[in-house]
Amino acid sequence: MAHESFEDDSVAGLLNSHFVSIKVDREERPDVDHQYIEFCQALTGSAGWPLTILMTPEREPFFAGTYFPKTQRWGRPGLIEILGQIRDLWSSREADLRTSAREIVSSLQNRQKGPAHTDALPVEHEGRASLVQSKTRLESVDQDALFDRTFAALSRSFDPEWGGFGRPPKFPTPHTLTFLLRYALTHPSSGALAMVEKTLDGMGQGGIFDHIGLGFSRYSTDERWLIPHFEKMLYDNALLALAYTETFQASHRDQDRRKVEEIVTYVLRTMTSPEGGFYSAEDADSEGSEGKFYTWSPAEIAAVLGTEAAELFCAAYGISEAGNFEGKSVPNLIGTDFQRLARERNLTSTELERRLTESRQKLFRAREQRVHPHKDDKILAGWNGLMIAALSKAARVLDRQSYLGAAEKALDFIMSRLRRPDGRLLARYREGESAYPAYLDDYAYIIWGLLEVYTAAGEPFRLKTAIELQTEQDRLFRDTRGGGYFFTGLDGEELLFRSQELYDGALPSGNSVSALNLLRLARLTGEPHWEDQAQKLLLAWQETVSSHPEGCTAYLQALQFARYGGQELVLAGSLEAPTLEDMRRVFFRGFHPFATLLYREENVDRVVPWLKDYPVPDETTAAYLCREHACLAPVVRARELLTLLNDSP
């Protein structure tokens, strides 16, 4: 609509003469976006982008829709006709439009009451009695049945041929995959792990992955993951890096490790600012054409590689004269048999891979000379939190210290540029300007990132910062009666209503991520009030989740942690000690999503007082494997820890 209508003189003239036009960046102002998406959904039964809203000067909406052509066609009214009709209605029936708008807003406000009240005690009276009450009520829910029902629903929508869920367009939904990884751990014969592997393999081979420049696009337009919508989002790549990392922990497959490394290479090379923060997105189109930057003809390949190397590359990556997208080809590995390819060309597997790697590098350098898609260089706090979490986990699992360095640099950037002196997080940084009070998702994702950095590095001040931000989040966003969190803070701009959200979209719900953050903080600090809050939050949303659990897989991961997450591993010793590093490698080599890793070293007592009960041995490291803070005898060798972890439930 931007090119078709808003840049058109006739449309612009009509808008400027009779309306005040406001274009909302839904990434900078997700609070505004969420409100009017809710309105469009309620009024029309569907919603999406582009989103078109007409409202009174008091910002009360009375008309909503998505895409409208400039003039009537395809059975859809044209924007010019709609604007003309609204102009005439406002002139003749303004009072009726205002009344209609007020009624709609009132209806929406009544729907935004949040989850059912949990009969929670007032905040100042929370304590052990409240925790017991909430935990008992939560445990009365048949959690295993809920997990099983979710798995059954996902199994029904699973595509056994290509992986993924549902019909095209297919989205990655990595939080669904990480739920399935946890389900597979507790139900090893369920087939859940195979579903994850099939999906990740399908995406990794398809055109949704950029085989030349690396990184994933937003979604696939077809069932095979072949033709993407070419836009690349930071959050997709962060969440997919986490999913591939955890799958590598669970399966130890080389292709998962490689995909993590490729995603990280893309982000650090292409999406990282000089200050260390991560940019938001790359557009799908360049030179006015979607996908032009990413597609190739055989002749273009040959011009870069030469005839022989081009023939091999085209055979491997599906580049043909007919093409698969608007006369050219999106490189992909769907159906490629590398063993057959090597055999037909009398090459070893190693030599084949060497040649293809060399060709990809040459094509990348050649592609860099093309006109690039626009890069959205906003640095968003929450999306950076997701990438920080992904880098921190990958750093330990893959033993790549540079990843942790990138995560810490980004985190330091966020803390210095997107945190005010009073501690309040801000949402967006761009060209030296920090703006907008951060939203719930920003807090939840940044706290997640801080907890992953602490788990990877063991520095107490990261845990201390997570505690500070969680305390601030509770003050600004918490619904003390209902148990959940509002999307906007008490100090945010006053809009039509304060919404609470649980269902996952492309991003996991901020409420669900917060529930898991609270549970992890409870395990890390030994403070019961964090678990109390988590239990109340989980209890508050249980009825909502029960009606459509496959849409709430981030919530279910918090519930899985509450159900199975009583194990702690305390490493007591210097963070620089080789024995501690060996033990840390043992822990991260396996998949332990329900375990909490803590570090007992000299400076941690002020943050985690209960750890003082675990002595730090001289000149070595002791590992205490505990459940609910009751520990086995310590071990001092990495192989002994491995035995304990393998034998533990």
Secondary structure, 3 states (H helix, E strand, C coil): CHHHHHCCHHHHHHHHHHCCCCCCCCCCCHHHHHHHHHHHHHHHCCCCCCCEEEECCCCCEEEEECCCCCCCECCECCHHHHHHHHHHHHHHHHHHHHHHHHHHHHHHHHHCCCCCCCCCCCHHHCCHHHHHHHHHHHHCCCHHHHHHHHHHHHHHHECCCCCCECCCCECCCHHHHHHHHHHHHHCCCCCHHHHHHHHHHHHHHCCCECCCCCCECCEECCCCCCCEECCEEHHHHHHHHHHHHHHHHHHCCHHHHHHHHHHHHHHHHHCECCCCCECCEECCEECCEECCCCCECHHHHHHHHCHHHHHHHHHHHCCCCCCCECCEECCCCCCCCHHHHHHHCCCCHHHHHHHHHHHHHHHHHHHCCCCCCCEECCEEHHHHHHHHHHHHHHHHHCCCHHHHHHHHHHHHHHHHHCECCCCCEEEEEECCEEEEECCHHHHHHHHHHHHHHHHHHCCHHHHHHHHHHHHHHHHHHECCCCCCECCCCCCCCCCCCCCCCCCCCCCCCHHHHHHHHHHHHHHHHCCHHHHHHHHHHHHHCHHHHHHCHHHCHHHHHHHHHHHHCCEEEEEECCCCCHHHHHHHHHHHHCCCCCEEEEEECCCCCCCCHHHHHCCCCCCCCEEEEEECCEECCCECCHHHHHHHHHHCC
